[in-house]
Amino acid sequence: MQLNFFTSRILVLLPILALAACSSVPLETSSSGKPKPAARSGSAEHPTLPPAGSGRGGYYKDDGPGDVTPEGLLELPDADPRIEPYSKSGNKPYVVFGKQYVPITNDRPFKQTGRGSWYGKKFHGQKTSSGERYDMYKMSAAHPTLPIPSYARVTNVSNGNQVIVRVNDRGPFHSSRVIDLSYTAALKLGYIGHGSADLQVERLLPADIEQILAKKGNVSTSAVAMPVTESTQLAPAAMQPVAFVSNGNASSDAAERPVASGFYLQFGAYSQAANAESIRTRLAQDAGNVLPQLTVEPSNNLYRLYSGPFATRETAAAAAAQVQGTVGVKPFVVQR
């Protein structure tokens, strides 16, 4: 299968297409406008490392640290998890070295433990499989099959250090490696000088991200996308069956039935049931002819607003696009 739909990165000595990671950020500069030099060799923040391309060090011999390293990387916050739509090009099945990889495109849990490495100067500034530019000084990662984009909690098994990274790249394609982290992520995990370490990788599912947002006092990104004014773009539509579930009690027979399997649109997670119910009512009025049953369901001290089920992910995505274009809210597709 051709890989022309995304840039492929292989951290071995064979030259293949290069991939990489997150949105770029300019290096810290001095008052003269020139980049600040890296910290002194052997500092706590930047261990002494052989230069890139030297063939020495625990990393791949044609890769390595940058020439100028920003200060304060250990204080850089982890990636800020958000619920994002999947990349259309970055999640197609592909083949490397005769092995087929099928990226995850549903919401199933994922956890693995294995050897993780890091990648740096060789790929800095190049396109990742998400289309973004790799910035080795951001909190990002490459993984063979995790969705692009998605978020993962990575733990260094030897010291317990833990970070959250944004997965936006493919790789590594090496039998003994399970994930590649950015320079900064590996630095914070404490293995930058070794080149690799035993890591545990755990995907953050939408429900996990919602809990993180709730603890920060936020709601999911789709919740804030609702327009404030009444929508007049749709003619009044016939109301679809709706149900509101609160504290395990249903206000309709439909709510009492088990959740039907299939694909659903999720419009947000709210800390207040009244907010979720208000959005549900408006969606039923403005987009009821597009959406199947709208339901508010409590879970983990949040109230999630769903519409569904849809028979396929494609029909759910088409409905999401229609709702976004008409009402201005951007739901995301989940499989239940």
C-alpha positions in Angstrom: 0.0 0.0 0.0 1.4 3.4 -0.9 2.1 5.9 1.9 1.5 9.0 -0.2 -1.4 10.0 2.0 0.9 10.9 4.9 4.6 11.3 5.6 6.2 8.2 7.0 9.1 8.2 9.5 11.2 5.1 10.2 13.8 5.3 12.9 16.2 2.8 11.4 19.2 3.2 9.2 17.2 2.7 6.0 16.1 6.0 4.5 12.3 6.2 4.2 10.0 9.1 4.3 10.3 11.2 7.5 7.6 12.0 9.9 7.4 13.9 13.2 5.3 15.7 15.9 3.5 18.8 17.4 3.0 22.4 16.4 6.2 24.3 16.5 7.3 27.0 18.9 10.2 29.5 18.4 13.3 29.0 20.5 13.8 31.3 23.4 15.8 34.3 22.3 18.0 36.8 24.1 17.6 40.6 24.0 19.7 40.7 20.8 17.2 38.5 19.1 19.7 35.6 18.8 18.8 32.1 20.1 20.1 31.5 23.6 22.7 28.9 23.9 22.0 25.5 25.4 22.6 25.0 29.1 26.1 24.2 30.1 27.2 20.7 29.5 26.3 18.3 32.3 23.7 20.6 33.8 20.7 19.0 35.6 18.4 20.1 32.8 20.5 19.2 29.8 22.8 16.2 30.3 25.9 16.0 28.2 25.0 14.3 25.0 27.0 13.3 21.9 26.1 15.6 19.0 23.6 14.6 16.3 25.1 12.5 13.6 28.1 11.4 15.6 27.1 7.8 15.8 27.5 7.9 19.5 24.8 8.0 22.2 21.8 5.8 23.0 19.7 7.3 20.2 20.0 6.4 16.6 23.3 7.4 15.1 21.9 9.7 12.5 19.8 11.6 15.0 20.4 13.5 18.3 20.0 16.7 20.2 19.6 20.1 18.6 22.4 22.6 18.3 20.6 25.2 20.5 18.3 24.0 23.3 15.7 26.2 25.0 15.9 26.8 28.7 13.1 25.7 31.1 12.1 22.5 29.3 11.7 20.6 32.5 9.1 23.1 33.5 7.2 22.9 30.2 3.6 21.7 30.9 2.4 18.4 29.6 0.2 18.3 26.5 -3.2 19.7 27.3 -5.7 16.9 26.4 -8.6 17.9 24.1 -11.2 15.9 22.2 -10.2 16.3 18.6 -11.5 14.9 15.3 -9.3 12.2 13.8 -7.1 13.0 10.9 -8.5 11.7 7.6 -5.1 10.8 6.1 -3.2 9.9 9.2 -5.4 6.9 10.3 -5.5 4.8 7.1 -4.0 1.3 7.2 -0.4 1.2 5.9 2.5 -1.2 5.3 6.1 -0.7 6.3 8.8 -3.3 5.8 6.1 -5.8 4.7 4.2 -5.4 8.0 0.7 -4.0 7.9 -0.4 -1.5 10.6 -4.1 -0.7 11.2 -4.5 2.5 13.3 -7.1 2.5 16.0 -10.2 4.5 15.0 -12.6 3.6 17.9 -12.7 4.3 21.6 -11.4 1.1 22.9 -8.9 1.2 25.8 -5.2 0.7 25.0 -2.3 0.0 27.3 1.1 -1.4 26.6 4.6 -1.7 28.1 7.8 -1.8 26.2 10.9 0.0 25.2 10.4 3.7 24.2 12.9 5.9 22.4 13.0 9.6 21.4 13.7 11.5 18.2 15.2 14.9 17.7 17.2 17.0 15.3 16.9 14.8 12.2 13.1 15.3 12.1 12.8 18.7 13.8 10.7 20.9 11.6 9.6 18.2 9.2 5.9 17.2 8.7 4.3 14.6 10.9 1.6 12.3 9.7 -1.0 14.7 11.0 0.4 17.4 8.6 1.9 19.4 11.5 5.5 20.3 11.9 7.5 18.3 14.4 8.9 20.3 17.3 11.3 18.3 19.4 10.8 20.8 22.3 7.1 20.1 22.6 5.2 17.3 24.4 4.4 15.0 21.5 4.9 11.4 20.4 4.9 8.9 17.5 3.1 5.6 17.7 2.4 3.0 15.1 -1.4 2.6 15.7 -2.8 5.1 18.3 -5.3 7.5 16.6 -3.9 10.7 15.2 -4.4 12.9 17.0 -4.9 11.4 20.5 -3.3 11.7 23.9 -1.4 9.2 26.0 -0.1 9.0 29.6 3.5 7.7 29.5 5.3 6.4 32.6 9.0 5.6 32.9 8.8 2.2 34.7 12.3 2.6 36.3 11.7 5.9 38.1 7.9 6.5 38.1 8.1 9.8 36.1 5.0 10.4 34.1 4.0 12.7 31.3 1.0 13.3 29.0 1.8 13.6 25.3 -0.1 14.3 22.1 0.2 11.5 19.5 0.5 13.1 16.0 3.0 10.9 14.2 3.7 7.4 13.1 6.6 5.3 14.2 8.8 3.8 15.5 9.0 0.9 13.0 11.5 -1.0 15.0 10.7 -4.4 16.5 12.0 -3.5 19.9 10.4 -0.1 20.2 6.7 0.7 21.1 6.7 4.5 21.1 8.9 7.5 20.2 8.7 10.6 22.3 9.9 14.1 21.7 13.1 15.3 23.2 11.3 17.2 25.9 9.1 14.3 26.9 12.1 12.0 27.1 13.9 14.6 29.1 11.1 14.9 31.6 10.9 11.1 31.9 14.6 11.0 32.7 16.0 8.9 29.9 17.3 11.5 27.4 20.9 10.4 27.9 20.2 6.7 27.6 18.2 7.0 24.3 15.5 4.5 25.4 13.7 3.2 28.5 11.0 0.8 29.6 7.8 2.8 29.3 4.1 2.2 30.0 1.8 3.8 27.4 -1.9 4.3 28.2 -4.3 6.0 25.9 -6.5 8.7 27.3 -10.0 8.0 26.1 -12.6 10.8 25.6 -14.1 10.0 29.0 -10.7 10.4 30.6 -10.2 13.7 28.9 -13.6 14.9 30.1 -12.7 14.1 33.7 -9.4 16.0 33.3 -11.3 19.0 31.8 -13.9 18.8 34.6 -11.2 18.9 37.3 -9.9 22.0 35.6 -13.3 23.6 35.6 -13.8 23.3 31.9 -16.2 21.4 29.7 -15.4 19.5 26.5 -14.6 21.6 23.5 -17.8 20.9 21.7 -19.8 22.3 24.6 -18.5 25.8 24.2 -19.2 25.8 20.5 -22.9 26.3 20.8 -24.1 29.7 19.6 -25.6 32.0 22.2 -28.4 33.3 20.0 -31.4 31.3 18.7 -30.7 29.6 15.4 -33.0 30.5 12.6 -31.2 28.6 9.8 -33.4 25.6 10.0 -37.1 25.5 9.6 -38.9 24.1 12.7 -38.4 20.4 12.6 -40.5 17.5 13.9 -39.3 16.8 17.4 -37.3 13.5 17.7 -37.8 11.2 20.7 -35.7 12.6 23.5 -34.8 11.3 27.0 -33.2 12.8 30.0 -31.5 10.5 32.6 -30.7 11.8 36.0 -29.4 9.8 39.0 -30.3 6.6 37.3 -34.0 7.5 36.8 -35.3 7.9 33.3 -38.1 10.2 32.3 -39.1 8.0 29.3 -39.2 4.4 28.4 -36.5 4.9 25.8 -34.1 6.0 28.5 -34.7 2.9 30.5 -33.6 0.6 27.7 -29.9 -0.5 27.5 -27.8 1.7 25.3 -28.0 0.3 21.7 -24.7 -0.5 20.2 -23.5 1.7 17.3 -22.0 5.1 16.6 -23.1 8.2 18.5 -22.5 11.9 18.3 -21.3 13.4 21.6 -22.0 17.1 22.0 -20.3 17.7 25.3 -19.9 16.9 28.9 -21.3 19.3 31.4 -20.9 19.7 35.2 -24.5 20.9 35.5 -27.5 18.8 34.3 -29.5 22.0 33.5 -26.8 23.1 31.0 -26.8 19.8 29.2 -30.6 19.8 29.1 -30.7 23.3 27.7 -28.4 22.4 24.8 -30.4 19.2 24.2 -33.6 21.2 23.9 -32.0 23.6 21.4 -30.5 20.9 19.3 -33.9 19.1 19.2 -35.5 22.3 18.0 -32.8 23.4 15.4 -31.5 20.0 14.2 -34.1 17.5 15.2 -34.6 16.4 11.6 -30.9 15.4 11.4 -30.3 13.8 14.7 -31.7 10.6 16.1 -32.7 10.4 19.8 -31.0 13.0 22.0 -30.1 11.8 25.4 -28.4 13.3 28.5 -26.6 10.7 30.5 -24.9 11.1 33.9 -21.4 9.6 34.3 -18.5 10.4 36.7 -20.2 13.6 38.0 -20.6 14.8 34.4 -23.7 15.0 32.1 -23.0 13.9 28.6 -25.2 14.7 25.6 -25.5 12.0 22.9 -27.3 11.5 19.7 -27.7 8.1 18.1 -27.2 5.4 17.4 -26.1 5.6 13.7 -25.4 2.5 11.8 -21.9 3.4 10.6 -19.2 5.9 11.5 -19.6 7.5 8.1 -23.3 8.3 8.6 -22.5 9.7 12.1 -19.8 11.8 10.6 -22.1 13.1 7.9 -24.7 14.1 10.5 -22.0 15.8 12.5 -20.9 17.8 9.5 -24.5 18.8 8.8 -25.1 19.9 12.3 -21.9 21.9 12.5 -22.7 23.7 9.2 -26.3 24.5 10.3 -26.2 25.0 14.1 -22.5 25.8 14.6 -21.7 23.1 17.1 -19.0 20.5 16.4 -19.8 17.1 17.9 -17.4 14.1 17.8 -18.1 10.5 16.9 -17.9 7.8 19.6 -18.6 4.1 19.4 -20.7 2.5 22.1 
